[in-house]
Amino acid sequence: IHDYINWYNTKRIHSALGYISPLEMEIKLRGKLNNAA
């Protein structure tokens, strides 16, 4: 179960995020926040 949850939360692509993984979206957002500060 842990492996599935990890995959679902970090690696699966999502259409609402522009077909990138939630982890990739988080990395992009953190980069934008760091550049704005």
Backbone as XML, in Angstrom:
<?xml version="1.0"?>
<chain id="A" units="angstrom">
  <residue number="1" name="ILE">
    <atom name="N" x="0.833" y="-1.190" z="0.000"/>
    <atom name="CA" x="0.000" y="0.000" z="0.000"/>
    <atom name="C" x="0.875" y="1.251" z="0.000"/>
  </residue>
  <residue number="2" name="HIS">
    <atom name="N" x="1.944" y="1.247" z="0.774"/>
    <atom name="CA" x="2.830" y="2.407" z="0.850"/>
    <atom name="C" x="3.381" y="2.772" z="-0.525"/>
  </residue>
  <residue number="3" name="ASP">
    <atom name="N" x="3.794" y="1.783" z="-1.297"/>
    <atom name="CA" x="4.354" y="2.054" z="-2.625"/>
    <atom name="C" x="3.325" y="2.711" z="-3.536"/>
  </residue>
  <residue number="4" name="TYR">
    <atom name="N" x="2.090" y="2.249" z="-3.478"/>
    <atom name="CA" x="1.036" y="2.834" z="-4.305"/>
    <atom name="C" x="0.772" y="4.283" z="-3.895"/>
  </residue>
  <residue number="5" name="ILE">
    <atom name="N" x="0.681" y="4.524" z="-2.611"/>
    <atom name="CA" x="0.443" y="5.891" z="-2.132"/>
    <atom name="C" x="1.588" y="6.804" z="-2.551"/>
  </residue>
  <residue number="6" name="ASN">
    <atom name="N" x="2.805" y="6.328" z="-2.439"/>
    <atom name="CA" x="3.963" y="7.111" z="-2.858"/>
    <atom name="C" x="3.895" y="7.424" z="-4.348"/>
  </residue>
  <residue number="7" name="TRP">
    <atom name="N" x="3.569" y="6.434" z="-5.151"/>
    <atom name="CA" x="3.442" y="6.655" z="-6.595"/>
    <atom name="C" x="2.328" y="7.653" z="-6.878"/>
  </residue>
  <residue number="8" name="TYR">
    <atom name="N" x="1.179" y="7.463" z="-6.257"/>
    <atom name="CA" x="0.015" y="8.304" z="-6.507"/>
    <atom name="C" x="0.291" y="9.758" z="-6.143"/>
  </residue>
  <residue number="9" name="ASN">
    <atom name="N" x="0.995" y="9.976" z="-5.066"/>
    <atom name="CA" x="1.232" y="11.336" z="-4.579"/>
    <atom name="C" x="2.429" y="12.025" z="-5.215"/>
  </residue>
  <residue number="10" name="THR">
    <atom name="N" x="3.337" y="11.289" z="-5.821"/>
    <atom name="CA" x="4.555" y="11.932" z="-6.313"/>
    <atom name="C" x="4.838" y="11.714" z="-7.791"/>
  </residue>
  <residue number="11" name="LYS">
    <atom name="N" x="4.419" y="10.603" z="-8.369"/>
    <atom name="CA" x="4.897" y="10.266" z="-9.706"/>
    <atom name="C" x="3.842" y="10.247" z="-10.798"/>
  </residue>
  <residue number="12" name="ARG">
    <atom name="N" x="2.587" y="10.036" z="-10.466"/>
    <atom name="CA" x="1.564" y="9.929" z="-11.508"/>
    <atom name="C" x="1.373" y="11.285" z="-12.176"/>
  </residue>
  <residue number="13" name="ILE">
    <atom name="N" x="1.123" y="11.266" z="-13.473"/>
    <atom name="CA" x="0.858" y="12.531" z="-14.153"/>
    <atom name="C" x="-0.604" y="12.900" z="-13.954"/>
  </residue>
  <residue number="14" name="HIS">
    <atom name="N" x="-0.892" y="14.172" z="-13.989"/>
    <atom name="CA" x="-2.234" y="14.653" z="-13.708"/>
    <atom name="C" x="-2.596" y="15.716" z="-14.737"/>
  </residue>
  <residue number="15" name="SER">
    <atom name="N" x="-3.741" y="15.548" z="-15.381"/>
    <atom name="CA" x="-4.141" y="16.480" z="-16.429"/>
    <atom name="C" x="-4.353" y="17.897" z="-15.894"/>
  </residue>
  <residue number="16" name="ALA">
    <atom name="N" x="-4.847" y="18.038" z="-14.684"/>
    <atom name="CA" x="-5.087" y="19.368" z="-14.118"/>
    <atom name="C" x="-3.791" y="20.122" z="-13.837"/>
  </residue>
  <residue number="17" name="LEU">
    <atom name="N" x="-2.683" y="19.406" z="-13.789"/>
    <atom name="CA" x="-1.381" y="20.037" z="-13.543"/>
    <atom name="C" x="-0.586" y="20.207" z="-14.827"/>
  </residue>
  <residue number="18" name="GLY">
    <atom name="N" x="-1.234" y="20.040" z="-15.964"/>
    <atom name="CA" x="-0.529" y="20.167" z="-17.233"/>
    <atom name="C" x="0.257" y="18.920" z="-17.585"/>
  </residue>
  <residue number="19" name="TYR">
    <atom name="N" x="-0.251" y="17.772" z="-17.166"/>
    <atom name="CA" x="0.354" y="16.467" z="-17.456"/>
    <atom name="C" x="1.768" y="16.333" z="-16.907"/>
  </residue>
  <residue number="20" name="ILE">
    <atom name="N" x="1.951" y="16.845" z="-15.705"/>
    <atom name="CA" x="3.189" y="16.601" z="-14.970"/>
    <atom name="C" x="2.811" y="15.992" z="-13.624"/>
  </residue>
  <residue number="21" name="SER">
    <atom name="N" x="3.790" y="15.459" z="-12.940"/>
    <atom name="CA" x="3.508" y="14.827" z="-11.651"/>
    <atom name="C" x="3.335" y="15.892" z="-10.570"/>
  </residue>
  <residue number="22" name="PRO">
    <atom name="N" x="2.639" y="15.542" z="-9.498"/>
    <atom name="CA" x="2.511" y="16.483" z="-8.387"/>
    <atom name="C" x="3.867" y="16.916" z="-7.827"/>
  </residue>
  <residue number="23" name="LEU">
    <atom name="N" x="4.823" y="16.012" z="-7.809"/>
    <atom name="CA" x="6.154" y="16.359" z="-7.316"/>
    <atom name="C" x="6.820" y="17.386" z="-8.230"/>
  </residue>
  <residue number="24" name="GLU">
    <atom name="N" x="6.690" y="17.211" z="-9.545"/>
    <atom name="CA" x="7.262" y="18.190" z="-10.475"/>
    <atom name="C" x="6.607" y="19.559" z="-10.296"/>
  </residue>
  <residue number="25" name="MET">
    <atom name="N" x="5.300" y="19.577" z="-10.069"/>
    <atom name="CA" x="4.597" y="20.841" z="-9.856"/>
    <atom name="C" x="5.090" y="21.521" z="-8.582"/>
  </residue>
  <residue number="26" name="GLU">
    <atom name="N" x="5.275" y="20.748" z="-7.536"/>
    <atom name="CA" x="5.778" y="21.315" z="-6.282"/>
    <atom name="C" x="7.161" y="21.923" z="-6.476"/>
  </residue>
  <residue number="27" name="ILE">
    <atom name="N" x="8.019" y="21.234" z="-7.206"/>
    <atom name="CA" x="9.369" y="21.740" z="-7.460"/>
    <atom name="C" x="9.307" y="23.044" z="-8.252"/>
  </residue>
  <residue number="28" name="LYS">
    <atom name="N" x="8.443" y="23.096" z="-9.267"/>
    <atom name="CA" x="8.298" y="24.322" z="-10.055"/>
    <atom name="C" x="7.808" y="25.478" z="-9.191"/>
  </residue>
  <residue number="29" name="LEU">
    <atom name="N" x="6.800" y="25.217" z="-8.364"/>
    <atom name="CA" x="6.255" y="26.277" z="-7.515"/>
    <atom name="C" x="7.273" y="26.769" z="-6.499"/>
  </residue>
  <residue number="30" name="ARG">
    <atom name="N" x="8.025" y="25.855" z="-5.913"/>
    <atom name="CA" x="9.060" y="26.258" z="-4.949"/>
    <atom name="C" x="10.126" y="27.110" z="-5.639"/>
  </residue>
  <residue number="31" name="GLY">
    <atom name="N" x="10.472" y="26.773" z="-6.871"/>
    <atom name="CA" x="11.445" y="27.555" z="-7.619"/>
    <atom name="C" x="10.939" y="28.964" z="-7.875"/>
  </residue>
  <residue number="32" name="LYS">
    <atom name="N" x="9.667" y="29.084" z="-8.236"/>
    <atom name="CA" x="9.081" y="30.403" z="-8.474"/>
    <atom name="C" x="9.034" y="31.217" z="-7.191"/>
  </residue>
  <residue number="33" name="LEU">
    <atom name="N" x="8.682" y="30.571" z="-6.078"/>
    <atom name="CA" x="8.628" y="31.288" z="-4.802"/>
    <atom name="C" x="10.009" y="31.752" z="-4.376"/>
  </residue>
  <residue number="34" name="ASN">
    <atom name="N" x="11.013" y="30.920" z="-4.574"/>
    <atom name="CA" x="12.375" y="31.294" z="-4.194"/>
    <atom name="C" x="12.894" y="32.436" z="-5.060"/>
  </residue>
  <residue number="35" name="ASN">
    <atom name="N" x="12.516" y="32.448" z="-6.339"/>
    <atom name="CA" x="12.964" y="33.514" z="-7.231"/>
    <atom name="C" x="12.255" y="34.830" z="-6.929"/>
  </residue>
  <residue number="36" name="ALA">
    <atom name="N" x="11.042" y="34.763" z="-6.420"/>
    <atom name="CA" x="10.279" y="35.968" z="-6.112"/>
    <atom name="C" x="10.738" y="36.615" z="-4.803"/>
  </residue>
  <residue number="37" name="ALA">
    <atom name="N" x="11.349" y="35.845" z="-3.959"/>
    <atom name="CA" x="11.729" y="36.361" z="-2.634"/>
    <atom name="C" x="12.998" y="37.156" z="-2.657"/>
  </residue>
</chain>
